[in-house]
């Protein structure tokens, strides 16, 4: 967490649903989308310098640490994490350092949906269709993401999930409370996540048949900002240097 930052979080918007499952810790996997072509940035945005490492390091650290502090490891020999990449060796090495398995997307130009499908398929093949209560879908260009965000999302999921597991936990950030990433999808949505087309990703479900099952986590700081352009990156660098 950057020094000098104050973060505030609010609980989920509603009380726990009836029929909550009894297991203390939900079984949560992570799909990290890191196959983007960074067209607007002009260079690979995941590898941009950030706090002595890279933007991708910051995201992976937040996901790994937040998950570890929230969820027991179920006596597994490896994390239930997968990163979907384009095959860039530097990116593959970084995500592996944080315990992610790697799947390569050979057609990232077809849109984010292809990466989500590959990631979900990998986890379900590795651990079984019924192992996971939910899966976190995360993008790889949020340098301000911190472990507490992940902990808060998982806590909300645990409080709200029920036997149908249709819950979708979405964070809202900053003074404008804009919807962002990462998002947790209950296992009801796993089939739909494997059939997303185009570049809308999980928004296809969030704005469609899943909208009645969304629970929001309100985060008063704008830690969900992503980096798409050189201007975005420079703005965040200036904020960090000024301690804003």
N, C-alpha and C positions, 0 to 999 in steps of 0.2 A: 504494500500500500504506500503510495507516495506520501512523504512527510508533509505535515501541515494541512492535510485534508481531513475534513470532518464529514462523516457519512451518517445519514439517518435513514431508517427503514420503517415501513409500516407493515402491519400484518395483512394477511389476505382479506379480501373484501367481505367475506361472509363466514359464518360459523361452519364447523365441520359437518359434512353430509352424513346422513344416517347410513347405517350399514358399513361403517368403516372397518377395514381389515385389521386384524389383531396384531400382525407382526410389527414389532417395534420399528424396524428399519426397512424402508422400501428398497427394492432391488432396482437400481437405476444404472443404465448404461449411458455412454456419451458418444455421439457422432459429431466429429469436428469437420467442418467443411473448409478445405484448404486447397481446392483445385481451381480457384478463380484465376482469370487471366489478367486482372488488374489493368484493364484497358484505359480507364480514366486516369490512373496514376502514372502510367507510362513506364513503370518498373514494378517489380514484385513487392507489393505493399506488406506482405507478411514478414519480409526480411528487412524492412526499414529499421534503423537503429531506434532503440527505446530503453531508457534507463539502464544503459550498459549492456543490454542484450538486443533482442528484436521484438517487434510487435507480436510475433507469433509466440515467443517465449512468455510474454506477459499473459497472453490468453491461456496458454497451456498450463502455466503455473496457477492461475486463478481456478481453472477447471479441476485440476488434480488436487489442489489443496482444499478447495471448497467441498469437493466430493469426499475426500478422505476424512475431513472433520465432521461430515454429516452421516456417513454411511459406513457400516462395517464392511469388511472385504469378503464376507461370506466364505471364508477359508479358500479363496481362489488363489491361484499361483500368479495371476496377472490381472491387471485392471481390465474391467469390461469397457475399454475405450477403443475407438477406432477413428483414425483420421483419413479422410478421403482426399488424396492429393493428385496432382497431374504428373507425378514422377520426378519432380525436382529433388535432386539428391540432398541439397541443403535443408529443404523443408522436411524431408523424410527423416533426416538425422535429428532435427530439433524435436519433432513430435515423439519419436522413439525414446528420446531422453526422458520424456515425461510419462512414459508407460503406455503410449498409444501404439496399437497395431496400425498397419498401413495398408490401405487399398488404393490402387491407382484407377483413376477415371480417365480413360482414353479419349473420351468425347465431351470434355467440359463445355465446349461451345454449344451443346444441346441444352444447357441450363442447369441451374442449381438442383432441380428435381432429380437429375441423374445421380448426383453425388449423394443426396439423401437416400435414395433407393439402394445404392451400393453399400452405404454405411449400415442401414437397417438390416439388409440381407446378411451382411457379414456377422453382425452381432447375433442375429437369430440362428444362423447356421452354427456359430461357435457355442452358444449357450442354450439353445432351445427356445422354441416359441413361447413357452410358458414361464421361462425363468424371470423375465423382466416385468416389473410393475409399470415402469415408464422409461423413456429414453430422452435425454437432453440433446437437443439439436443446437449446435453452436456455430457461429461464424468465426473466422480467424483474424478479423481486422478491428478488434475492439481493445485498444491498448490500455484503457482505463478500467477494464473489467477487473474485479477483485474477488477473492474467495468468499467474502461475506455475501455477495450477490448469489452465488451458487448455493451457499448454505440456506439462504432465505427462500429460494425457489424450492429446494428439496423439502424444507420444513412445511411450506404451504402445500406441496403435493401430498406429503404424508398426512396432514390434517384433513385434506379435502377428498382424497381418493376413496372410492367405494368399490363394491363388488363388480360394477360394470367398467370401472377404470376408463371412463370417457373424459376425465378431467384434462384440461390443457392449462398449464400455468405460464402466464405471460407477464414479464416485468414492464412496468411503466416508470420512466425516468424523468428526473429534473423538474423544473418549474412548470413545463408544459405538459408533463406526464405523457410523453410520447411512448408508444409501444416499441419494444425492442427485443433483443436477443440476450442470452439464450432462452429457449422455450422448452418446457418439459411436456411431452405427449404421453398420456396414459396408453396402456397396451391395446386398448380398443382401436387405436388409430394406426397401428403398425402396418396393416394391409394398405390403407390409404396412402401412407407415407411412401410405400414402395411403388406407387402408381401415379406420382406427381409428374406432370409434363411442364416443360418450359422453365423459366427462370424465377417463378414466383415462390418456389420452395414451399415451406410450411404455411405461408400466408394463404395458399389455396384452401387449406382446411380451416385455418383460423377465421377467414372471412366467409367461409361457406358453411358446411354442415357442422363444423365444430364450434361455431360462435356461441351457441347456447350453453356450452360446457366450459367456457373460459373462466378462470379465476385469476385476478390480477394481484401482483405484488407491487406495492407502491414504494419506490426508491427516490428519495427527494434529491439526491445528487444525480448529475447526468453522466453516470458511468457507462451508459450504453452507446455512447457515440462511436461510430465506426469511421474508418479512414478510407475514403474513396478517391480523393484528388490530392494533388500537391498542396492545395490551399488548406484542405482539412488537416493534413499532417503538420503543416507549419503553424496553423492556429493552435493545435494541441501542444506543440513544442513550446510555443510562446506562453501558453497557460501554465505549463509545468515549470518553466523557468521563472515565472512571476509568482508561483505559488497560489494561483487563483483557485 
